[in-house]
């Protein structure tokens, strides 16, 4: 995994907007971690998938493993962790519990976010995470771990791809 870390370090340093956590979430949430977000190059664009650094791990680790390891290593690398997407107006770019504090102040980013304060099913979570950042971080870590094993496809139901951009077999 050292080659992944080297490549990831370079990407993170050259582009602080790397969204590995978002990729991990979107890859795993729909049908389980399957690296379906990785696409093949086109005649007009060489995708990240076909970068030389990614060829080093072909046949050694799965495509989904690469996304998971990248997300994990980016969190460690940024240390705080800090995010380039603004989650709130008070601590923009920082991943913290201010999002929940802002919900209590009526400053949710979206009306659907703000609804979490008025819904009795979700209000206790908003209150807990607003009051206790460690509780939020602990639950976030637990949720990421749980997401990483969600709907894992094994045996005949799985398809550990030899190439991340295509299925091994055509399904009819």
KANOR-V87252 format. One record per residue. SS is DSSP state (H for helix, E for strand, - for the rest). PSI is psi in degrees with one decimal (999 if undefined). OMEGA is omega in radians with two decimals (none if undefined). Layout:
# KANOR-V87252
ss: {SS,SS}
psi: {PSI,PSI}
omega: {OMEGA,OMEGA}
This chain:
# KANOR-V87252
ss: {-,H,H,H,H,H,H,H,H,H,H,H,H,H,-,-,-,-,-,H,H,H,H,H,H,H,H,H,H,H,H,-,-,-,-,-,-,-,-,-,-,E,-,-,E,-,-,H,H,H,-,H,H,H,H,-,-,-,-,-,-,-,H,H,H,H,H,H,H,H,H,H,H,H,H,H,H,H,-,-,-,E,-,-,-,-,-,-,-,-,-,-,-,E,-,-,-,H,H,H,H,H,H,H,-,-,-,-,-,-,H,H,H,H,H,H,H,H,-,-,-,-,H,H,H,H,H,H,H,H,H,-,H,H,H,H,H,H,H,H,H,H,H,H,H,H,H,H,-,-,-,-,-,-,H,H,H,-,-,-,-,-,-,-,-,-,-,-,-,-,-,-}
psi: {-3.9,-39.0,-36.1,-44.4,-42.5,-47.5,-42.9,-40.9,-45.6,-43.0,-43.9,-41.4,-34.9,-21.3,91.8,-3.1,12.5,132.3,51.1,-38.3,-40.6,-42.0,-45.8,-47.4,-50.9,-29.6,-44.2,-28.3,-37.7,-60.8,29.1,164.5,109.2,8.1,30.3,-13.8,-16.6,128.9,160.0,156.4,153.9,171.2,-18.8,-13.0,127.1,118.0,164.4,-31.6,-37.9,10.9,147.5,-39.2,-29.2,-21.8,-20.3,-25.0,1.7,127.2,-0.7,-48.2,158.9,161.5,-39.7,-36.2,-40.4,-43.6,-42.4,-46.1,-39.7,-44.7,-45.3,-48.1,-33.6,-38.8,-44.0,-43.2,-41.6,-13.9,-43.1,-45.8,147.7,147.9,149.1,-16.0,136.9,122.9,-19.9,171.4,-18.6,-37.6,61.9,136.7,-5.5,135.3,106.7,-167.1,10.0,-30.0,-46.4,-37.9,-40.7,-35.4,-41.6,-27.4,-1.9,21.7,36.7,148.4,-39.7,157.5,-31.9,-33.3,-48.5,-28.2,-20.9,-24.5,-32.5,-15.6,122.1,-18.7,-29.8,-18.5,-40.7,-33.1,-43.2,-48.1,-43.0,-47.1,-29.4,-36.6,-21.6,96.2,-36.9,-40.7,-40.5,-47.6,-42.1,-44.2,-34.9,-46.1,-44.0,-42.6,-39.8,-41.5,-45.3,-41.7,-34.2,-18.6,9.8,126.5,43.2,128.1,122.7,167.6,-129.7,-20.3,-19.1,167.7,85.1,103.2,140.1,-27.3,132.6,-18.2,2.9,154.4,151.0,-36.1,149.9,129.5,128.2,999}
omega: {3.12,-3.14,3.10,-3.10,3.12,-3.13,-3.13,3.12,3.12,3.14,-3.11,-3.12,-3.12,-3.11,-3.07,3.14,3.13,-3.04,-3.09,3.12,3.11,3.09,-3.14,-3.14,-3.07,3.09,-3.00,-2.95,-3.01,-3.11,-3.09,-3.10,-3.13,3.14,-3.13,3.11,-3.13,-3.09,-3.14,3.04,3.05,3.09,-3.08,-3.03,3.03,-3.08,3.09,3.13,-3.08,3.10,-3.11,-3.11,3.12,3.13,-3.13,-3.06,-3.12,3.12,-3.11,3.10,-3.13,3.12,3.12,3.08,-3.12,3.11,-3.13,3.14,3.12,3.13,3.14,-3.09,3.10,3.11,3.11,-3.06,-3.10,2.94,-3.00,-0.25,3.09,-3.12,3.13,3.10,-3.10,3.11,-3.14,-3.09,-3.09,3.12,-3.10,3.11,3.13,3.11,-3.10,-3.12,-3.14,3.08,-3.11,3.08,3.12,3.08,3.12,3.13,-3.10,-3.08,3.11,-3.12,-3.13,3.11,3.10,3.05,-3.07,3.14,3.13,3.14,-3.08,3.14,-3.11,3.11,-3.07,-3.11,3.11,3.10,3.10,-3.11,-3.12,-3.09,3.07,-3.10,-2.99,-3.12,3.13,3.10,3.10,3.14,3.13,-3.13,3.09,3.12,3.12,-3.13,3.11,3.11,3.12,3.12,-3.08,3.13,-3.12,3.08,3.11,-3.13,-3.10,3.07,-3.07,3.12,-3.10,3.11,3.10,-2.97,2.99,3.03,-3.08,-3.05,-3.13,3.06,3.12,-3.13,3.09,3.13,-3.10,none}
